[in-house]
Amino acid sequence: MKPVLPLLLLAGLAACTVGPDYKAPDIGVTSRFAESGGASIGDVALDRWWEGFGDANLNALASRGLAQNLDVATAVERINQSQAALRATGASALVTGNVSADTTRAKGQSGAIATESSGSASAALVIDLFGGEARSRQEAMAELEASQLDVGTARLAFLSSLVGDYIDARYFQEAAAITRNLIDARQQTLELVERQRAAGLSTDLDVLQARALLEQTRATLPRFEQGYYSSIYAIATLLAEPAQPLLDGLQRGGAQPRPPRSSEAGVPADILRNRPDVRAAERGYASAVAAIGVAEASLYPALDLSGVVTVANPSSWGFGPSLVLPVLNQPLLRANRDQAVSLARQAELAWRSSVFAAVESVQAQQGATQRDRREVAAQQAATETYRQARDLSRETYEAGTTTFLDLLDAERSAGNSALALAASIQGLANDWTALQVATGRGWAVGPPTN
């Protein structure tokens, strides 16, 4: 038993775990965003922000998509992969064994037929002397947690695309409706000018200009119609559904989505808790740190305890430890360890980069949302003023006190202002949506349960 003693002493080192222990990184961020009041928004993982638009159709699409979107489903499946990888660590990775049996029937030189059977069982236990397997389990656990957070990132990406496409679809519908009204109004203007020419109160040039404006307006309609169809097709892809039922359901039209007045962004510290991509990057860093321990442990001796039992004629058994010393491949193993160290540093830098990128995104979208609100308010006032000017110009033109060019200019300005208002509302809704995603709202909202 004396030769075994050194091996037993090595086995006593099993509690030793090489490699650095993970410590959550720290990062200096400001106490408030550039254009924010500085109040924390708390945990917003379950905030159904898209319901703030008050649009039942949008809410229904979001619910279906959270259950059907293929990117979200793929991210969920990666959790299953990570869970399986985690189960392959720890005791499962330290113990191996198999059982085999065979039977042989043969005829000898004497002509006698004999049957021989044998069986064997073998088992091996790896002693985790330097904690390589413990580090491997830490690595797998961090990767599992990162994959769970990646589902939240996929959900936010889906919601951002879905809500954005829906906002665009309603904008194109509104723009097409405004254009059709303009076509009707300019058709009436053309008829008015033709009557005025018949009465000798206008010229052929006035008629040509009125007809040109009418045709120019008609030429813009297909672009808005195509934008609407393209948006619906994109929504169908996100939902993994055929497009025609969506076209039929939304063809009746609806108001452009307008966000609520609330647009709190919180404080930069909220990002560390609320952004799933930032949290996943931190878990990626934790995994990379654990991988250093895995690579470090490979530099040191490995101890196996193995045994074999053979049932045959004659039967036999054997048991004993095996010590493996990595000597000749030390340069390779050290290079692997150094690569793991560098990858961990890269992972930390990636996490820091994700934090600053998230802060930038929140600040940009909050500022854009605030300015969009002012733009919409001013554009609404301008649109109403241009509408009144157009109506007055039509009355005075019929009375003969205003030139046709004045009427033409008033109609063009009124139409352009109405379309600009629709575009401003679209921009506000999209920027508000981007702000909700940037702050991490709603990433933990799953599909509805029946």
Secondary structure, 3 states (H helix, E strand, C coil): CHHHHHHHHHHHHHHCCCCCCCCCCCCCCCCCCCCCCCCCCCCCCCCCHHHHHCCHHHHHHHHHHHHHCHHHHHHHHHHHHHHHHHHCCCHHHHEEEEEEEEEEEEECCCCCEEEEEEEEEEEEEEECCCCHHHHHHHHHHHHHHHHHHHHHHHHHHHHHHHHHHHHHHHHHHHHHHHHHHHHHHHHHHHHHHHHHHHCCCCCHHHHHHHHHHHHHHHHHHHHHHHHHHHHHHHHHHHHCCCHHHHHHHHCCCCCCCCCCCCCCCCCHHHHHHHCHHHHHHHHHHHHHHHHHHHHHHCCCCEEEEEEEEEECCCCEEEEEEEEECCCCCHHHHHHHHHHHHHHHHHHHHHHHHHHHHHHHHHHHHHHHHHHHHHHHHHHHHHHHHHHHHHHHHHHHHHCCCCCHHHHHHHHHHHHHHHHHHHHHHHHHHHHHHHHHHHCCCCCCCCCCCC
